[in-house]
């Protein structure tokens, strides 16, 4: 290839990159940067397609090395309740205060858009997160951390079959807000015959998990 052709290709690539940047900038100027609206169908399909291609190039040959035993699913369930339910809900619906405020909103993980992902894709997302979605990467860089992520994969598969008893158990493991801890302490003091401090009325709560 002639040197002039190489230069022309590089110039064209730079021009295209600038054009894409201008278009993206114009898009955000037009629609704003608020997280309150939700992405339209075209944006959703485009984002999921790009995400799928990007992930699949990094997980070739990766399979879940851990059998889906009841104990493994239970461990994944307890981990999910403590770490994931604040955004995804105990039932995986995404119907939490935090989940509803994200852009895009936390998905209903019981549906095909999540359940049709391979185990390796779910594992990659848990370990590495997904840029520009609010989904963080939880990798600890340890074998134990990877094992916990595979347990979560099995529990995500179990979400469509989750029972009311399991949800009740998960609620006991959900992180509690300082206000919830204070109320429990006051209730314990009352039961023991101590003085109870009147609580201040609240008008806007951010308790995390939607129950």
C-alpha positions as CSV (number, residue, x, y, z in Angstrom):
1,X,0.0,0.0,0.0
2,X,1.4,3.4,-0.9
3,X,2.3,5.9,1.8
4,X,-0.3,8.3,0.4
5,X,-3.1,5.7,0.8
6,X,-2.1,5.0,4.4
7,X,-2.2,8.8,5.2
8,X,-5.6,9.1,3.5
9,X,-7.0,6.2,5.5
10,X,-5.7,7.7,8.7
11,X,-7.2,11.1,7.9
12,X,-10.5,9.5,7.0
13,X,-10.5,7.7,10.3
14,X,-9.8,10.9,12.2
15,X,-12.6,12.7,10.3
16,X,-15.1,9.9,11.1
17,X,-14.1,9.9,14.7
18,X,-14.7,13.6,15.0
19,X,-18.0,13.3,13.2
20,X,-19.2,10.6,15.5
21,X,-18.0,12.7,18.5
22,X,-20.0,15.7,17.2
23,X,-23.1,13.6,16.7
24,X,-22.9,12.2,20.2
25,X,-22.3,15.7,21.6
26,X,-25.3,17.0,19.6
27,X,-27.4,14.2,20.9
28,X,-26.7,14.9,24.5
29,X,-27.1,18.7,24.0
30,X,-30.5,17.9,22.4
31,X,-31.9,15.4,24.9
32,X,-29.9,16.5,28.0
33,X,-28.0,14.2,30.4
34,X,-30.9,13.5,32.8
35,X,-31.2,9.8,33.9
36,X,-34.9,10.1,34.4
37,X,-36.1,9.3,30.8
38,X,-35.4,5.8,29.6
39,X,-33.6,4.7,26.4
40,X,-35.8,4.2,23.4
41,X,-36.1,0.9,21.5
42,X,-33.3,1.7,18.9
43,X,-30.8,2.8,21.6
44,X,-31.6,-0.3,23.7
45,X,-31.2,-2.7,20.8
46,X,-28.0,-1.0,19.7
47,X,-26.5,-1.0,23.2
48,X,-27.4,-4.7,23.8
49,X,-25.9,-5.7,20.4
50,X,-22.6,-3.9,21.0
51,X,-22.5,-5.3,24.6
52,X,-23.1,-8.8,23.3
53,X,-20.4,-8.6,20.7
54,X,-17.9,-7.0,23.1
55,X,-18.5,-9.6,25.8
56,X,-18.5,-12.7,23.5
57,X,-15.1,-11.9,22.2
58,X,-13.7,-12.1,25.7
59,X,-15.4,-15.3,27.0
60,X,-14.7,-17.8,24.3
61,X,-14.5,-21.3,25.8
62,X,-15.6,-20.1,29.3
63,X,-18.1,-22.4,31.1
64,X,-19.5,-22.5,34.6
65,X,-17.3,-24.9,36.5
66,X,-19.7,-25.2,39.5
67,X,-22.7,-27.5,39.5
68,X,-26.1,-26.0,40.3
69,X,-26.7,-27.7,43.6
70,X,-29.2,-26.5,46.2
71,X,-26.4,-25.4,48.5
72,X,-24.7,-23.4,45.7
73,X,-28.0,-21.7,44.8
74,X,-28.6,-20.9,48.5
75,X,-25.2,-19.3,48.8
76,X,-25.8,-17.3,45.7
77,X,-29.2,-16.2,47.1
78,X,-27.7,-15.0,50.3
79,X,-24.9,-13.1,48.5
80,X,-27.5,-11.6,46.1
81,X,-29.6,-10.4,49.1
82,X,-26.6,-8.7,50.8
83,X,-24.9,-7.2,47.7
84,X,-27.3,-7.0,44.7
85,X,-30.9,-6.6,46.0
86,X,-30.5,-2.9,46.7
87,X,-30.6,-2.3,42.9
88,X,-32.1,-5.5,41.5
89,X,-34.7,-6.3,44.3
90,X,-34.8,-9.6,46.1
91,X,-37.0,-11.0,43.4
92,X,-34.7,-9.7,40.6
93,X,-37.4,-7.4,39.2
94,X,-35.3,-4.3,39.5
95,X,-38.2,-2.5,41.2
96,X,-36.3,-0.7,43.9
97,X,-35.7,3.0,44.5
98,X,-32.1,2.7,43.3
99,X,-33.0,0.5,40.4
100,X,-35.7,2.8,39.1
101,X,-33.3,5.7,39.2
102,X,-30.6,4.2,37.0
103,X,-30.2,4.8,33.3
104,X,-31.1,2.4,32.0
105,X,-33.2,1.1,34.8
106,X,-32.2,-2.2,36.4
107,X,-33.6,-4.9,34.2
108,X,-36.1,-7.5,35.3
109,X,-33.7,-10.4,35.5
110,X,-36.5,-13.0,35.4
111,X,-37.1,-12.1,31.7
112,X,-35.6,-13.5,28.6
113,X,-33.3,-10.5,28.1
114,X,-31.3,-11.8,31.1
115,X,-32.2,-15.5,31.2
116,X,-31.1,-16.0,27.5
117,X,-27.6,-14.8,28.3
118,X,-25.1,-17.6,28.6
119,X,-23.6,-18.4,32.0
120,X,-20.3,-17.0,30.8
121,X,-21.9,-13.7,29.8
122,X,-23.6,-13.3,33.2
123,X,-20.3,-14.1,34.9
124,X,-18.4,-11.5,32.8
125,X,-21.0,-8.9,33.6
126,X,-20.9,-9.6,37.4
127,X,-17.1,-9.6,37.4
128,X,-16.5,-6.6,35.1
129,X,-19.7,-4.5,35.1
130,X,-21.0,-2.6,32.1
131,X,-19.9,0.9,31.3
132,X,-22.5,3.7,31.2
133,X,-25.2,1.5,32.8
134,X,-24.6,1.8,36.6
135,X,-23.6,-1.9,36.8
136,X,-20.3,-2.0,38.7
137,X,-17.7,-4.7,38.3
138,X,-17.4,-6.8,41.4
139,X,-14.2,-8.7,40.7
140,X,-11.9,-9.1,43.6
141,X,-9.2,-10.7,41.5
142,X,-9.3,-13.9,43.7
143,X,-10.5,-17.5,43.1
144,X,-12.9,-17.1,45.9
145,X,-14.5,-14.0,44.3
146,X,-14.9,-15.9,41.0
147,X,-16.6,-18.8,42.8
148,X,-19.0,-16.4,44.4
149,X,-19.8,-14.9,41.0
150,X,-20.5,-18.3,39.5
151,X,-22.8,-19.0,42.5
152,X,-24.7,-15.8,41.6
153,X,-25.0,-17.0,38.0
154,X,-26.8,-20.1,39.3
155,X,-29.1,-18.0,41.5
156,X,-30.0,-15.7,38.7
157,X,-31.1,-18.7,36.8
158,X,-33.3,-19.6,39.8
159,X,-35.0,-16.2,40.0
160,X,-38.1,-17.2,37.9
161,X,-38.7,-20.0,40.4
162,X,-38.1,-18.0,43.6
163,X,-40.5,-18.8,46.4
164,X,-42.2,-16.4,49.0
165,X,-40.2,-18.2,51.8
166,X,-37.0,-17.5,50.0
167,X,-37.9,-13.8,49.5
168,X,-38.7,-13.6,53.3
169,X,-35.4,-15.1,54.1
170,X,-33.6,-12.6,51.8
171,X,-35.3,-9.7,53.4
172,X,-33.7,-10.6,56.7
173,X,-30.3,-10.4,55.0
174,X,-30.8,-7.1,53.2
175,X,-28.5,-4.2,54.3
176,X,-30.4,-1.9,56.7
177,X,-30.4,1.8,56.7
178,X,-29.3,3.8,59.8
179,X,-33.0,4.7,60.4
180,X,-34.0,1.0,60.3
181,X,-31.2,0.2,62.7
182,X,-32.3,3.0,65.0
183,X,-36.0,1.8,64.9
184,X,-34.9,-1.7,65.9
185,X,-32.9,-0.4,68.8
186,X,-35.8,1.7,70.0
187,X,-38.2,-1.3,69.7
188,X,-35.8,-3.4,71.7
189,X,-35.6,-0.7,74.4
190,X,-39.4,-0.5,74.5
191,X,-39.7,-4.3,74.9
192,X,-37.2,-4.1,77.8
193,X,-39.1,-1.3,79.5
194,X,-36.7,1.5,78.7
195,X,-37.5,5.1,77.4
196,X,-38.0,5.4,73.7
197,X,-36.9,8.5,71.9
198,X,-39.7,9.9,69.7
199,X,-38.8,9.6,66.0
200,X,-38.8,12.6,63.7
201,X,-41.2,12.5,60.8
202,X,-39.6,11.9,57.4
203,X,-41.0,13.0,54.1
204,X,-38.6,11.5,51.7
205,X,-37.0,8.1,52.3
206,X,-34.1,6.5,50.5
207,X,-34.1,3.0,52.1
208,X,-32.7,1.1,49.1
209,X,-34.5,-2.2,48.9
210,X,-38.2,-2.1,47.7
211,X,-40.3,-4.5,49.7
